[in-house]
Amino acid sequence: MYGDEERTKTITYTGIFIALFAVGGYITIPMIPVPLTLQTLFVILCGAVMRKKAVIPVLLYIILGTLGLPVFHQFTAGPGVLLGPTGGYMVGFIFAALIVGYLYGCPNRFIRAGCFFAASFVILFAGALWLFISTPMGLTESFLLGMAPFIPGDCVKSAVAFLIAERINDRI
């Protein structure tokens, strides 16, 4: 019985988080070369809620979008999105979900909070690195345009996600 309950919970949370990633990608502030979205908030929140299974909805989200379901930012889809300027951020989502998923269970509140900020940094770093690889931008320009402007907002999103996670996990 326990296995069925756990499986149902995983499937339910997976569906909820895929939907949140898509909605978070629709809520954007246009910036060049990549938009500011709420996806990072939901990816790191997913890690706190689903723990080690958090990579499941992230991978499924990327697969669904790559196969043509319009779930990426501004309801775009297809492999071209992954190969474009935002692809590195989505790859970073995988590592961010793993970081929070594995570290959020730590009893030390400072480590739990820190893993949210570390996960956000990994997303930004992967995104900026991919900008360097996939565009004619130089390394410095890629990091100045693909990482630096997002740091303040991602710090706020990390703090908000942490506070939400602490409240949610007290109840589930």
C-alpha positions in Angstrom: 0.0 0.0 0.0 2.8 2.4 0.9 4.3 2.0 -2.6 1.1 3.0 -4.3 0.6 6.0 -2.2 4.2 7.2 -2.8 3.8 6.6 -6.6 0.6 8.5 -6.7 2.2 11.4 -4.8 5.2 11.4 -7.2 2.9 11.4 -10.3 0.7 14.2 -8.8 3.6 16.4 -7.8 5.3 15.8 -11.2 2.2 17.0 -13.1 1.8 20.0 -10.8 5.5 21.1 -11.2 5.5 20.6 -15.0 2.5 22.9 -15.1 4.2 25.4 -12.8 7.4 25.4 -14.9 5.2 26.1 -18.0 3.3 28.9 -16.3 6.5 30.3 -14.8 8.0 30.4 -18.3 4.9 32.3 -19.6 5.3 35.0 -16.9 8.3 36.8 -18.3 10.1 40.1 -18.4 11.7 40.4 -21.8 15.4 40.9 -21.7 18.2 40.3 -24.2 19.5 37.7 -24.9 17.2 35.7 -22.5 14.0 36.6 -20.7 13.5 36.8 -16.9 11.0 34.1 -15.8 9.7 32.5 -12.7 10.8 29.1 -13.7 13.8 29.0 -11.4 11.6 29.6 -8.4 9.5 26.6 -9.3 12.5 24.4 -10.2 14.2 24.9 -6.8 10.9 24.7 -5.0 10.4 21.3 -6.7 13.7 20.2 -5.3 12.5 21.0 -1.8 9.1 19.3 -2.2 10.1 16.2 -4.2 13.6 15.8 -2.9 15.6 13.2 -4.8 12.7 12.7 -7.3 12.7 16.4 -8.3 14.7 15.6 -11.4 11.7 13.6 -12.8 9.4 16.6 -13.6 12.4 18.7 -14.8 13.5 16.0 -17.3 9.9 15.4 -18.4 9.4 19.1 -18.8 12.4 19.3 -21.1 11.4 16.2 -23.0 7.8 17.4 -23.5 9.0 20.8 -24.7 11.6 19.3 -27.0 9.0 17.0 -28.5 6.9 20.0 -29.4 4.5 20.6 -26.5 4.6 24.4 -26.0 5.8 24.5 -22.4 9.0 26.5 -22.7 9.2 30.3 -22.1 6.3 32.1 -23.8 4.9 28.7 -24.8 7.6 28.0 -27.3 8.7 24.4 -28.1 11.0 22.2 -30.0 14.7 21.3 -30.0 15.6 24.7 -31.4 14.8 26.2 -28.0 17.3 24.0 -26.3 19.9 24.8 -28.9 19.2 28.5 -28.6 20.3 31.0 -26.0 18.0 29.6 -23.2 19.1 26.0 -23.5 21.8 26.2 -21.0 19.4 27.5 -18.3 17.2 24.5 -18.9 20.1 22.1 -18.5 20.9 24.0 -15.4 17.4 23.2 -14.1 18.4 19.5 -13.9 21.4 20.2 -11.7 19.5 22.7 -9.6 16.7 20.2 -8.9 19.4 17.6 -7.9 21.2 20.1 -5.6 18.1 21.1 -3.7 16.6 17.6 -3.9 19.6 16.1 -2.1 20.6 18.9 0.3 17.2 20.2 1.4 16.8 17.2 3.8 19.7 18.4 5.9 18.7 19.3 9.4 20.8 22.5 9.3 18.6 25.4 8.2 21.5 27.4 6.9 22.5 24.5 4.6 18.9 24.1 3.5 18.6 27.8 2.6 22.1 27.9 1.0 21.2 25.1 -1.4 18.5 27.3 -2.9 21.1 30.0 -3.7 23.6 27.5 -4.9 21.0 25.9 -7.2 20.1 29.3 -8.7 23.8 30.0 -9.2 24.2 26.7 -11.1 21.3 27.6 -13.4 22.7 31.0 -14.2 26.2 29.6 -14.7 25.0 26.9 -17.0 23.0 29.5 -18.9 25.8 31.9 -19.3 28.2 29.2 -20.3 25.8 28.0 -23.0 25.4 31.6 -24.3 29.2 31.6 -24.8 29.1 28.3 -26.6 26.0 28.9 -28.7 26.3 32.6 -29.6 29.1 34.7 -31.0 29.4 36.4 -27.6 32.8 36.4 -25.8 33.1 34.8 -22.4 32.9 38.0 -20.4 30.0 39.3 -22.4 28.1 36.0 -22.0 28.5 36.2 -18.2 27.7 39.9 -18.1 24.5 39.5 -20.1 23.5 35.9 -19.1 24.3 35.9 -15.5 24.9 39.3 -13.8 21.5 40.9 -14.5 19.7 37.9 -13.1 21.5 37.6 -9.8 19.4 40.0 -7.7 16.1 38.5 -9.0 17.3 35.0 -8.4 18.4 35.8 -4.9 14.8 37.1 -4.2 13.3 34.0 -5.9 15.6 31.7 -3.9 14.5 33.4 -0.6 10.8 33.2 -1.6 11.1 29.5 -2.6 12.9 28.7 0.6 10.2 30.4 2.7 7.4 28.6 0.7 9.2 25.3 1.0 9.6 25.6 4.8 5.8 26.3 5.0 4.9 23.5 2.6 7.1 20.9 4.2 5.6 21.6 7.6 2.3 20.5 6.3 3.2 17.5 4.1 
